[in-house]
Amino acid sequence: MGSSHSTATTSLNSNLSSASSHTSSGAAGQQYAALPPGVRLDDSEVQGVEFVEKSVLACPLPAKAWIELGRWNPVSLLMLAPVWSYHLSGPADHWWFVVRSANHMYYYVAQFCSDNGKNHVSGYAFLGMWAAIASGLQYPEAKWWYARDWKPCTRPRCKEDLDRLVLQNPAVACPYSWVDNNCQHFAVHLYEGAANHSA
């Protein structure tokens, strides 16, 4: 289906060799909340920090009303589109994966999207929960909620471990698809996926 990455780097600051994917430490999609200086942290600022709990946050996509309308029109209903579209692609919401340190001071956020037809994955460390939330919001005044609640990681993880898991995520190895390979699939792999893919 898509090319896989045989050479996984441990930093999200470099391009992968695959033409179908691009990785960086930039936010997935457009970041709408302006973050004050000092809340997005460099790798050196989280050296030695262990992330021990994980969750998945969600907010509605900007065009959610139109997407939902398309799912529930008479033609879609005849084809049972609402049933299979929710099963395959989930609701019209953006999901992002978040882990935090034991003292709830440091947060790591990973997101996945399509940028001009290419996969885009990001992984950032932040200071405080507010910054972790703001990094995933899709438009001003977007409401957010937990798609998956906090639970312990399989083991404590440093940022380098998390970067590696993000780059090895099965969703990243295939082209982004709103139907069957989107931000929700990406986040679920990290939260509750196979042992070698989940945090």
C-alpha positions in Angstrom: 0.0 0.0 0.0 2.7 2.5 1.0 6.4 2.4 1.5 7.7 1.5 4.8 10.6 3.0 6.6 13.5 0.6 6.8 15.8 3.2 8.5 13.9 4.7 11.4 15.7 7.7 12.9 15.3 8.5 16.6 14.8 12.2 16.0 11.8 13.8 14.6 13.9 16.7 13.3 15.0 15.0 10.1 13.3 13.9 6.9 12.8 10.2 6.2 14.0 8.8 2.9 10.4 7.7 1.9 8.7 9.9 -0.6 5.4 9.3 1.0 6.3 10.5 4.5 7.8 13.6 6.0 8.7 13.9 9.7 9.6 16.9 11.7 9.0 18.4 15.1 6.4 20.8 13.6 2.8 20.5 14.7 0.4 18.4 12.7 -1.8 20.6 10.7 -1.9 24.3 11.6 -1.5 25.2 15.2 -4.0 27.9 16.1 -3.2 28.6 19.8 -0.3 30.9 20.2 2.1 29.3 22.7 4.1 31.6 24.8 7.9 31.3 24.7 9.3 28.5 26.9 6.4 26.0 26.8 7.7 24.0 23.8 10.9 22.4 25.0 14.0 21.3 23.2 15.2 17.7 23.6 18.0 18.9 25.9 15.4 20.4 28.3 13.7 17.0 28.8 16.9 15.0 29.0 16.4 12.5 31.9 12.6 13.1 32.1 10.6 9.9 32.2 7.1 9.9 30.8 4.9 7.4 32.7 1.2 8.0 31.8 -0.5 8.2 28.4 -3.8 9.4 27.0 -5.4 10.6 23.7 -7.0 14.0 23.4 -9.5 15.0 20.7 -11.2 18.1 19.2 -13.6 18.5 16.3 -12.3 19.1 12.8 -13.1 22.6 11.4 -15.4 21.0 8.8 -17.1 18.5 11.1 -20.6 19.8 10.5 -20.2 19.3 6.7 -18.6 15.9 7.1 -21.4 14.7 9.4 -24.0 16.1 7.0 -22.4 14.1 4.2 -22.6 10.9 6.3 -26.2 11.3 7.0 -27.8 12.4 3.7 -30.4 10.1 2.1 -28.0 8.6 -0.5 -25.4 7.8 2.2 -28.1 6.2 4.4 -29.2 3.9 1.5 -25.6 2.7 1.3 -25.3 2.4 5.1 -22.4 4.9 4.9 -22.8 6.2 8.4 -22.3 2.6 9.8 -19.1 1.7 7.9 -17.6 5.2 7.9 -17.7 5.5 11.7 -16.3 2.0 12.0 -13.4 2.6 9.6 -12.5 6.2 10.1 -14.2 7.3 13.4 -15.9 10.5 14.1 -14.9 13.8 12.3 -12.4 14.7 15.1 -8.7 15.2 15.3 -6.9 13.0 17.9 -3.5 13.5 19.3 -1.4 11.3 21.6 -0.2 12.7 24.9 2.1 11.3 27.6 3.2 13.0 30.8 5.8 12.8 33.5 4.9 11.6 37.1 4.9 15.2 38.4 2.5 16.3 35.6 5.0 19.0 34.6 6.3 17.6 31.3 4.2 16.4 28.4 5.0 14.8 25.1 2.6 15.2 22.2 2.6 13.2 18.9 0.3 13.9 15.9 -0.2 12.6 12.4 -1.7 14.2 9.4 -1.4 14.7 5.7 0.5 17.8 4.4 0.2 18.4 0.7 -0.4 14.7 0.1 2.5 13.5 2.2 2.5 12.0 5.7 3.4 14.4 8.4 4.2 13.2 11.9 5.3 15.4 14.8 6.6 14.9 18.3 7.2 17.7 20.8 7.8 18.1 24.5 5.9 20.8 26.3 5.8 22.3 29.7 2.3 22.0 31.2 -1.0 20.4 30.2 -2.3 23.6 28.6 0.5 23.6 26.0 -0.2 19.9 25.2 -3.9 20.7 24.7 -3.2 23.8 22.7 -0.8 22.0 20.3 -3.6 19.8 19.0 -6.5 22.3 18.7 -7.6 22.6 15.1 -9.2 26.1 15.3 -9.7 29.0 17.7 -12.2 28.2 20.5 -12.2 24.5 19.7 -13.4 22.3 22.6 -11.3 19.3 23.6 -11.9 16.1 25.4 -10.3 12.7 26.3 -10.7 10.2 23.5 -8.8 7.8 25.8 -8.3 8.5 29.5 -4.9 8.5 31.3 -3.4 5.1 32.1 0.1 4.0 32.9 2.6 3.5 30.1 3.8 -0.1 29.6 7.1 1.2 31.1 8.6 4.7 31.7 9.7 6.3 28.4 12.2 9.1 27.6 11.6 11.4 24.7 14.0 9.5 22.5 12.0 6.3 23.1 8.8 8.1 22.2 10.2 9.6 19.1 11.3 6.1 18.0 7.8 4.7 18.7 6.2 7.5 16.7 8.4 6.9 13.7 7.8 3.1 13.8 4.0 3.6 14.1 2.2 1.4 11.5 0.1 4.5 10.4 3.3 6.3 9.4 4.4 3.5 7.1 1.3 3.9 4.9 -0.1 6.9 3.1 -2.5 9.0 5.2 -6.1 8.2 4.4 -9.2 9.8 6.1 -10.9 6.4 5.7 -8.5 3.9 7.1 -5.2 5.5 8.2 -5.7 8.8 9.9 -4.8 10.6 13.2 -7.2 8.4 15.2 -5.5 5.1 14.0 -2.1 6.7 14.7 -3.1 7.6 18.3 -4.7 4.3 19.0 -1.5 2.4 17.9 0.5 4.4 20.5 -2.1 4.1 23.2 -3.3 0.5 23.0 -1.6 -1.1 20.0 0.7 -4.0 19.7 3.4 -4.2 22.4 6.2 -3.0 20.0 4.1 0.0 18.9 2.4 1.3 22.1 3.8 3.5 24.8 
